[in-house]
Amino acid sequence: MNEVNKQLLDKYVSSIEQQLLKFTENKPELYGVLCHAMEYSLMAGGKRLRPVLCLEFYRMCGGKDIDSILDVACALELIHTFSLIHDDLPCMDNDDFRRGKPSCHKAFPENIALLAGDALNTLAFEVISNAALEGRISAQSAVMLISVLSKGVGVDGMIGGQVIDLMCEGKEIDIETLNKLQSLKTGALIEAACVMGVILSGRFEMIPQAAEYASALGRAFQIVDDLLDVNGSFEELGKPIGSDKQQNKCTYVTLLGETRSRQIASQLTMQALGHLTKFENNLFLSELTEDMLNRRK
């Protein structure tokens, strides 16, 4: 990524993290521990990819006032963080570390961690509703955003994918099942991020193109994740390596091997870049898309 685009990415991430802190700055005495747990996981680091995608599609589609919709874009990070808290719980993946720090249920009581995830989930929709009530977005846009985000999270999205993942542990599955699993578990929220950016811009006719880009990016992103679980390191990823194998999960690497997985991730990245040509001022996102293929964390 060139220096100008690197600076833009840093600016996005800085603005996102400042906004995330605002969500939990008030910590009522009687239940402040909940806000502390929410903030602990929200501020544990991460790429902030989903809100960045939302903001960038908003910008590419002609959106001018990023500050006015920043909190709406950050609703995606609230959802993503909620999913990570719940993923790490003993009843799910039972992971003790996330982003190099103890998981939320290790830093706080397990019941508080569970409720912190629940609170982040519901807060996302409160943020979108408030943006409409304050007149920063239209009521129509708010309804569309809530529809897209709730579908991306729910039974036909991320949570549905998590169920498939749990049900398939220790089983051999075919590539079609794996593609469906990951299109829901990982891809659905990435697609929601891109589509939400278009909705916020008002360029509704560009929604299909954004969704096509997101579909290719989401699969490539997951394949790279699977590769990193095999040949990454704790220092780079901030969590134990080899957890997929330990939990007997079927991944692109176990099903296709490392070489073929890398080839498919590269092909999908090229497809995603092709979809971006339908958008003006796409250089930043094109470079970020390529960087996602070569990332080490």
Residue pairs with C-beta under 8 A, 6 or more apart in sequence:
1 9
1 287
1 288
1 291
2 287
5 283
5 284
5 287
5 288
8 284
9 52
9 284
9 288
12 48
12 51
12 52
12 55
12 56
13 48
13 52
15 66
15 67
15 70
16 48
16 51
16 52
16 70
16 73
16 74
16 77
17 43
17 48
19 70
19 71
19 74
20 42
20 43
20 74
20 77
20 78
21 39
21 42
21 43
22 71
23 38
23 42
23 71
23 74
23 78
23 123
23 127
24 35
24 36
24 38
24 39
24 42
26 35
27 35
27 36
28 35
33 108
33 112
34 112
34 115
34 116
34 119
36 108
37 104
37 107
37 108
37 112
37 113
37 115
37 116
38 81
38 116
38 119
38 120
40 104
40 107
40 108
40 116
41 81
41 84
41 85
41 98
41 104
41 116
41 120
42 77
42 78
42 81
42 120
44 98
44 99
44 101
45 99
45 100
45 238
46 77
46 80
46 99
47 297
48 77
49 190
49 193
49 292
50 76
50 77
50 79
50 80
50 189
50 190
50 192
50 193
51 73
51 74
51 76
51 77
51 193
52 288
53 190
53 193
53 194
53 197
53 214
53 285
54 72
54 73
54 76
54 193
54 194
54 196
54 197
54 200
55 66
55 69
55 70
55 73
55 197
56 197
56 284
56 285
56 288
57 193
57 194
57 195
57 196
57 197
57 198
57 201
57 210
57 279
57 285
58 66
58 69
58 73
58 197
58 198
58 200
58 201
59 66
59 197
59 281
60 197
60 279
60 280
60 281
60 282
60 285
61 197
61 198
61 201
61 202
61 203
61 206
61 279
62 201
62 202
62 203
63 69
63 197
63 200
63 201
68 136
69 131
69 136
69 137
69 200
71 127
71 130
71 131
72 127
72 128
72 131
72 137
72 145
72 196
72 200
73 193
73 196
73 197
73 200
74 127
75 123
75 124
75 125
75 127
75 128
75 149
76 124
76 149
76 189
76 192
76 193
76 196
78 120
78 121
78 123
78 124
78 127
79 120
79 121
79 124
79 149
79 152
79 153
79 158
79 189
80 189
81 117
81 120
82 116
82 117
82 118
82 120
82 121
82 124
83 117
83 153
83 158
83 162
83 189
84 98
85 103
85 104
85 105
85 113
85 114
85 116
85 117
85 120
86 92
86 114
86 117
87 93
87 95
87 162
88 94
88 95
88 96
88 98
88 103
88 104
88 105
89 105
89 110
89 113
89 114
90 105
90 110
92 162
92 166
93 243
93 247
95 103
95 239
95 240
95 243
96 102
96 103
96 106
96 240
97 103
97 106
97 234
97 238
97 239
97 240
98 104
98 238
98 239
99 238
99 239
100 234
100 235
100 238
100 239
101 107
101 238
103 113
104 113
104 116
104 117
105 113
105 114
107 113
108 116
121 153
124 149
125 146
125 149
125 150
128 137
128 142
128 145
128 146
128 149
129 142
129 146
131 137
131 142
132 138
132 139
132 141
132 142
137 145
137 200
141 199
141 200
141 202
144 199
145 196
145 199
145 200
148 192
148 195
148 196
148 199
149 192
149 196
151 157
151 188
151 192
152 158
152 188
152 189
152 191
152 192
153 159
153 188
153 189
153 192
154 160
156 184
156 188
157 184
157 188
157 189
157 192
158 184
158 185
158 186
158 188
158 189
160 184
161 180
161 181
161 182
161 183
161 184
161 185
161 186
161 188
162 185
164 177
164 180
164 181
164 184
164 185
165 181
165 185
165 249
168 177
168 181
168 249
168 250
169 247
169 248
169 249
170 248
171 250
172 250
173 181
173 250
173 255
175 255
175 256
178 250
178 251
178 252
178 255
179 219
182 218
182 219
182 222
182 252
183 215
183 218
183 219
185 222
186 218
186 219
186 221
186 222
186 225
187 214
187 215
187 218
187 219
187 222
188 218
190 214
190 217
190 218
190 221
191 210
191 211
191 214
191 215
191 218
193 214
194 210
194 211
194 213
194 214
195 207
195 210
195 211
195 214
197 210
198 204
198 206
198 207
198 210
199 207
206 278
206 279
209 275
209 278
209 279
212 275
213 272
213 275
213 276
216 268
216 269
216 271
216 272
216 275
217 268
217 269
217 272
217 289
217 292
219 264
219 265
219 268
220 264
220 265
220 266
220 268
220 269
220 272
220 292
220 293
221 292
222 252
223 252
223 261
223 262
223 264
223 265
223 268
224 265
224 292
224 293
224 295
226 244
226 251
226 252
226 253
226 261
227 252
227 253
227 258
227 261
227 262
227 265
228 236
228 237
228 295
228 296
228 297
229 237
229 241
229 242
229 243
229 244
229 245
229 251
229 253
230 241
230 242
230 244
230 245
230 253
230 258
231 258
232 241
232 296
232 297
233 241
234 240
234 241
236 296
236 297
237 297
238 297
244 251
244 253
244 254
245 254
252 261
252 264
253 261
256 264
265 293
266 293
269 289
269 290
269 292
269 293
272 289
273 286
273 289
273 290
276 282
276 285
276 286
276 289
279 285
